[in-house]
């Protein structure tokens, strides 16, 4: 194990925990209501070793190839692996085999592809549906105009369990825009939850620079990389 990652986490993990605690306290929530997803993407396997040693067992990867490399190194059962990056349809099968939760299902087409694989294998694939709440052309995700109907459609696909929703805020946005981006996801989630248990309770929103705001708006999962492991190479 690279001792630099171990040393870094001994300093950064308590800092991140303190930030989560302050945000949950401010919103009247329990610390345990927020899961910390340690984003090890673009970091070597030493970062994963250090994360596991520090008790971080929810790990996020951006690329299927990198996820595969790390699962091969550590095994699928030693962590809960999250696929958080844009997923191409042709890689959906492999992602479904490797990840415990695919957070970035951004279209009915992709969900349908995963559903077909799940039925072939006789398994249930857990997913989050990614919604483009900031309505940026550069971002993937379900379009806000049809998100509720589209996600209800996805929730009916056999072999899929929609555990909740995910979004990404605009990089460098001010607090007002961040609040709006996260609040829209929460309200979309609330609409879906009125339909019964077709969509689960998870809200994955917030990263290193904005997760306090996301927590105040109801996030149950924050995806943190830089604040834990430093800048990616």
Order of alpha helices (4+ residues) and beta strands (2+ residues): alpha-beta-alpha-beta-alpha-beta-alpha-beta-alpha-beta-alpha-beta-alpha-beta-alpha-beta-alpha
